[in-house]
């Protein structure tokens, strides 16, 4: 069986999310390729998967300026009431731009099945054209179904060319959201255990052992601290939370980490595989990163989410209602509020009990290797 995986987006997280299933397929003796924009190829290489970027003059940034597409020019960040339209439109535009390259790749390599992530729409179009099965594997636990109608609007020319009234449903949808956090109207998808798939680095003992003080990990992601304003905000959080007698570890790029270590001598900061670091923490404070949240869930670690996007709100409310974390929503992210929320999470053991219950729930789900057989059966219908 030949399986073509598609990594959409610009964040390496979309590669890391599908890496465990791609590895499981390859370990079962099948052939795989991972296609993406050229800018994502290094992330594919970093996790030991074979990258086959499609050929296009465009990038995920340049496509925002395409005024002749159905949704016109796209501006980031979008207003709160246009976030769904932006997410569906931008990912759909990636699919439209990539389709010629995907066709050429498929003609040369002839996959038996294609796999894409939550908002990867290229695999659906390619599968429909070639009459092969399409599998959607969710990137993380966030419910993005409300973005799909906006994707269909952006893809009107491609859908019309293919004679399709709308985006075809996947032949198999694999969801990695823990059952307790799935929406009440969630479809009957196949559930799979989340396992980490990110790149690695040489580990030091402190990265996988607990210290003498409660440890709090703070991360705002790779892109959000690129401005001086966000870096100062991160420093404010570090100063404020340090007053809680906690050990602060900041997960960041090495460029940011160097600046942090200069400002806070002795602080531990840098890129650390979150599945190890989260397991040593009493709390993780993060920027609503999907894979960071999944790492917290799988290690039973309470989390404080600093959410900037309203389209995440429904999913985050379910996390809050579950009792394994807290959320500060748009406009609530002051350093003072972060410190108060951290104090609450660190002082109440109920958060850890609920987080540990979520960890146990996830451990009962089937691993990626157990899903390979279902994918194989799709190709012999």
N, C-alpha and C positions, 0 to 999 in steps of 0.2 A: 504494500500500500504506500502510495506517495501522498504526503500531506503537506499542503502549503499553508503556513501560518502567516498572518498579517499583523504587524505591529503598527498601529495608527497613533497619531499624535506626535508630540515633540518630547515628552517626558520619558526617560528611561523606564519609568514605572510601568508603562504599557508593555515593555519587553519583559521586565521582571515578572509581571503578572502571568504571562502565558508560558514562561520558561519551564515551570514544572511539568505542565501537560505536554509541551513539545519534547522535553527530555524523556518523559514516560513513553511517548509514542516511539521515539528513536530507540529507547532501551528494549522495547518489545520487538525490535527487528525491522521497523519500517523506515522509509526514507523521509526526511523532512528538509524543508527550506523555510527561512523566515524572511519575508519581504517587507520593505518599508521605504520611506524616503531615505535618501543618502545620508542625511544628518543623523539618522537613528542607527546606522550600521555599526558604529563603534559600541553601542550599548548591546547589540546582538552578539558581537564578538566577545564582549566582556563576560558573558555568561556561558561561553563555550558552545553557542549555537551557530549554524551556518547562515550568514547573511546573504541575501540576494536582492539588493535594492533595485527597484524598478527605475527605469530611465525617464526622467522628466526635467525640464528646465526650471520647474517651480520648486519652492520650498514651502513648508507649512506656514511661514511668515508671509511670503510673497502672495500666496493665494488670497489673503485678506483684502487685497486691493483690486480684485477682479470685479469690475463694475458691471460686466455683461452677464454675470451669473444671476439666477432667479432672486437671490436674497441680497444682491448688490454688495457694496463694500462692507467689510466686517471690521468693527472697531473693538479693541480690547483695552481695558476691561469694559464690558457692556454695562449699561444701566441695569439695576436689579430686575426690572420688569422685562428685560430682553435677554436674560441669561440663558433661558431654555432655547430661545431662537438662535442665539449665538452658538451654543454647544452643538445643537443638532446641525445647524448650517455649516459650521466650520469643519466638523468631522465629515459631513457629507461631501463638502467640497474637496476634501482630501481624496475621497473615494472617486469623485468625478475626474480629478486631475490624474490620479494614478491608474485609472482603468486602461488606457492604451498600453502602459507599461506592464500591467498585470496580464493583459491579453497576450502580449509577446512572450512573457515569461511562461505562461501556462501553455502556450503553443510549443515552446521549446522543451518544457519539462513534463507536461501533461499530468497534473495532479489528479488523484482519485477523490480528494476531499479537501476543502478549504476551511480554515479556522480563523476567526477574528475575535477581537475583544468587544467590550460593551458597546462602543460607538464606532466600531470599524465596519463601515458599510460596503467597502470594496468587495469583500468576500461574498456578500449576498448577491451582488450584481454579477460577479464572475461565475459563481456557482449556477445562477439562473441561465446564463448564456451557454455554459458548457454542459448543463444537465447533470451536474455532480452535487453531492451533498454538501451542506454548509452547517458548520457548528459554530455557535456563539458561546464563548467562555467569558463570563463576567470578570472584569478586572479586579473589582473589590466588592464591598458590601452596599454601595450606594445605588439606589433605584433611579435609573435614568430613562425609564420608559416614556416619560412625557417629552423627551427630546426627539423621539422618532418621527412624530408628525412634521416637525420642522426640517428634519433630514429629507423627508419625502418631497417637501416643497423645493428644496435646493436641488434635488435630483430629478426634477420633472423631465428635463430633456433626455437624460439617460434612461429613465423608466419608460418614457414614450418610445424611445428607439428600440427598447427590448420588448415592447408590447405588454408592459406590466402596468397594472392600475396602481400599484403601491409596492413598497418593499416586501419581498417575499419573506415569510417567517423561516427561521432556521429549522433544519431537520432535527437538531438537537441543541438545547440550551443548557449550559452547565453553570450553575450558580454556586458561588463560594460564600454567600452570606449566611451566617449562622441562623438556624431556624427561628430562634427567639427574636431576631432583628428583622426578619422578612415582613413586608407589609401584609396586611390582612387579605388583600386581593392579589397576592403574588401568584403567578402562574405555576403550574405543576412542572417545574423544571427539575432536572437531575441535579442533586446536590453533590458537592465535592469538597473535601477538606482543603483548606488553604495551607499551602506549605511555602516557605520562602524561596524565591528564585533570583534574588539580587546578586550582584557581583560581590566578591569576597576580598578580604585583605588579611595579612598576617595578624593574628590575634595576640594581644597582650593579656596577662592574667586579670588585670582590672576590668577588662571588657566582659568577662564572663563570671566574675565573682562579686559578691556584695562587700561593701566597705563597712566601716564602723558607724556611719551615719546614714539615715535614709537618703536614697539617691533619687534625684529628679532629673529626667532628661528633657531638654528643651530643644525643639527643632522647628524652624520656620520654612524648611525646604530649601532647594538649591537656588530658585529664582527670586524668591521674595526678599532676600536680604542683599540683593545686588545694589540697592540704592543706599545712600548714606542715612536717609530717614529711617528705613527699616532696620539698618544695622544699629542705629541708636536705640530704636525700640527694643531690639533683642537685648542690647546691653542693659536697658532699664529693667527688663524681666529678670535677667541674671542677678542684678543688684538686689532687686526686691525679694526674689524667692530665696536668695542666699541668707536673708535675715531669718528664715524659718529654721535655721540650724540644719539645713539639708546640704548634701553634696550635689553640686550642679554639674551636669555633663551636657555639653552642647553638641548635638550632631549637626555638622555643617560641612561645606566644601573646605578644602584645605586653604583656599584663599581667605575665606572668612575666618577660619580657625586661627590662622596666623595673627590676624588683627585682634581677635578675642584674647589670645594668649598674651599679646602685648598689653592689652588693657587690663586684663585680670591675670596676673602672674600666678601660675600654679593650676589654673583651671584646665580641665580635660576637655578638649574639643577637637573635632575632626570627623572624618567619615568612618563610621563604625557600622557593621551589619546589625540592623535593628533587632533581628531575632535573638541575638545574643545580649545586646545592651538592655532591651526592654525587660528581659527576664531578671535583671539585677536591680530593677528600679521599683520604687514604691509608686511612682507616678510618671507619666509621659505627657508633656505639654506639646501640642503640635498644631499645625496649620490646616487641619482637615485633610491631610494626605491619606489617600485610600489605603496604601500598603502599610503606612505607619500605623493606622488604625487596626489593620488586620494583624500586624505583629503584636500589638497590645492585646488584642482579643485572644490570640493563640498562646500567649504567655501568661494570661490571667492578670494583666497589669491595668490598674485604673488609668483613665486618660482624661485630660482636659483638652477640648477641641476649641481652637480659636477660629471660628468659621467666618469666612469673608463672602461666601456666595449663597444667596437665598435658595438656589436650586438644590442645595444639600439639606435644607432645613427639615424636611419631612423625615429623612433617614436619620438625621442627628437627634430629632426628638424621640425616635424609637430607642436610640442608645441611651438617652437621658432617662426615659421612662423605665428602661431595663435596670438602671441603678448601678451600672458598671463604669459610668463616666459622667462628666458634666460638660456643658457647652456654653461658650460665650458667643453670642450671635453678633451680626453686623452692628457696629456702634457701641459694643460692650467691651471692647478689647483694651481698656486702659490698663496700665501697669498695676494700678491699685486693685482693679477687679481680678486680674490674673493672680495676684498674690492672695486675695481673699478666697478665691476658688481653690487654689492650691492648699491653703490652710485647711479648708473644709474637707477636701479629698484625703489629705494626709492624716487627719484626726479622726475620721469616721471609718472604722474597719468594715462597715457594711459594703463599701465600694469594692474592696478587695474580695470579699466573699462573693459578690455578684460577678465580678470579673473572673474569678476562678470557676464559677459555675458555667460561664460562657466558654472558658477554655475546655472544660470537660465535654461540653456539648459539641464543640468543634472536633474534638478527638474521636468522636463516634462516627464522623462522616467518612465516606470512602475516599481513599487516596487517589491521586491522578492515575496511577497505574491500573486501578480497577475500572476506570472509565474507557480505557483503550479498546476493550472488547466491544463496547457499545458503538464506538466509532467504526470499528472494523465491520460490524454488521450493517452499518449504513451503506457501505460500498458494495454489498452483495445482494441488494434488493432485486 
